[in-house]
Amino acid sequence: MIPSFLPSQLPSIAATPAAPPSLPPPGSGSGASFSQELHGAINQMQQLDSSASRQVSALLSGQSTDLHSSLIAVEKADLAFGMMLQLRNKAVAAYQQLSNMQF
């Protein structure tokens, strides 16, 4: 049986204001540069890949029986690789578009 709630028992949506995320102003220099962010993302992708490889090899050698964690690690690594591949594709497309411009 599904419990029923009175409207007075539910929290009011208007009582919790949604504050927009605060972003630093452009050019403030408070954030990391694009190259640092890209380098960090590449390192994170490599860590996810090596973690997935370790878990799969441990599973195949019989040292581990946790199939679910291995599959989750592989999927995380696959998603990270797919994201990097799309980022590369966008960067190549932007470069090609710039190189085709006539000045």
C-alpha positions as CSV (number, residue, x, y, z in Angstrom):
1,M,0.0,0.0,0.0
2,I,1.3,3.4,-0.9
3,P,1.2,5.9,2.0
4,S,-0.8,9.0,1.3
5,F,0.5,12.5,2.3
6,L,-1.4,15.6,2.9
7,P,-0.2,18.7,1.0
8,S,0.7,20.3,4.4
9,Q,3.1,17.4,5.1
10,L,5.2,18.0,2.0
11,P,7.9,20.6,2.1
12,S,7.1,23.7,0.2
13,I,9.1,24.2,-3.0
14,A,8.9,28.0,-2.7
15,A,10.5,27.8,0.8
16,T,13.8,26.5,-0.7
17,P,15.1,29.2,-3.1
18,A,17.3,27.9,-5.9
19,A,20.5,30.0,-6.0
20,P,22.3,30.1,-9.3
21,P,25.8,28.7,-9.3
22,S,28.4,31.4,-8.7
23,L,30.9,31.5,-11.5
24,P,34.0,33.6,-11.4
25,P,33.9,36.6,-13.7
26,P,35.6,36.1,-17.1
27,G,39.3,36.8,-17.1
28,S,39.5,36.8,-13.3
29,G,42.3,34.3,-13.4
30,S,41.0,32.4,-10.4
31,G,40.5,29.1,-12.3
32,A,42.9,26.7,-13.9
33,S,43.9,27.3,-17.5
34,F,42.4,25.2,-20.3
35,S,45.6,23.2,-20.7
36,Q,45.7,22.4,-17.0
37,E,42.1,21.2,-17.1
38,L,42.8,19.2,-20.2
39,H,45.9,17.6,-18.7
40,G,43.9,16.8,-15.5
41,A,41.1,15.1,-17.5
42,I,43.6,13.1,-19.5
43,N,45.3,11.9,-16.3
44,Q,42.0,11.0,-14.8
45,M,41.1,9.0,-17.9
46,Q,44.4,7.1,-17.7
47,Q,43.8,6.4,-14.0
48,L,40.3,5.0,-14.8
49,D,41.8,2.9,-17.6
50,S,44.5,1.4,-15.5
51,S,42.1,0.8,-12.6
52,A,39.8,-1.1,-15.0
53,S,42.7,-3.1,-16.4
54,R,43.8,-4.1,-12.9
55,Q,40.4,-5.1,-11.9
56,V,39.8,-7.2,-15.1
57,S,43.2,-8.9,-14.8
58,A,42.5,-9.7,-11.1
59,L,39.1,-11.1,-12.1
60,L,40.6,-13.2,-14.9
61,S,43.4,-14.5,-12.7
62,G,41.0,-15.6,-10.0
63,Q,42.3,-13.1,-7.4
64,S,38.9,-11.3,-7.4
65,T,35.3,-12.5,-7.8
66,D,33.7,-9.1,-7.8
67,L,32.3,-9.0,-11.4
68,H,30.1,-6.0,-10.8
69,S,32.9,-3.7,-9.7
70,S,35.0,-4.8,-12.6
71,L,32.2,-4.1,-15.1
72,I,31.5,-0.7,-13.5
73,A,35.2,0.2,-13.7
74,V,35.3,-0.8,-17.4
75,E,32.2,1.3,-18.2
76,K,33.7,4.3,-16.4
77,A,36.9,4.0,-18.4
78,D,34.9,3.6,-21.6
79,L,32.8,6.7,-20.9
80,A,36.0,8.7,-20.1
81,F,37.6,7.5,-23.3
82,G,34.5,8.4,-25.3
83,M,34.5,11.8,-23.8
84,M,38.1,12.4,-24.7
85,L,37.5,11.1,-28.2
86,Q,34.6,13.6,-28.7
87,L,36.8,16.4,-27.3
88,R,39.5,15.5,-29.8
89,N,36.9,15.4,-32.6
90,K,35.6,18.9,-31.7
91,A,39.2,20.2,-31.4
92,V,40.1,18.8,-34.9
93,A,36.9,20.2,-36.4
94,A,37.6,23.6,-34.9
95,Y,41.1,23.6,-36.2
96,Q,39.9,22.6,-39.7
97,Q,37.3,25.3,-39.6
98,L,40.0,27.9,-38.7
99,S,42.4,26.6,-41.3
100,N,39.7,27.0,-44.0
101,M,39.1,30.7,-43.2
102,Q,40.5,33.2,-45.6
103,F,42.0,36.3,-44.2
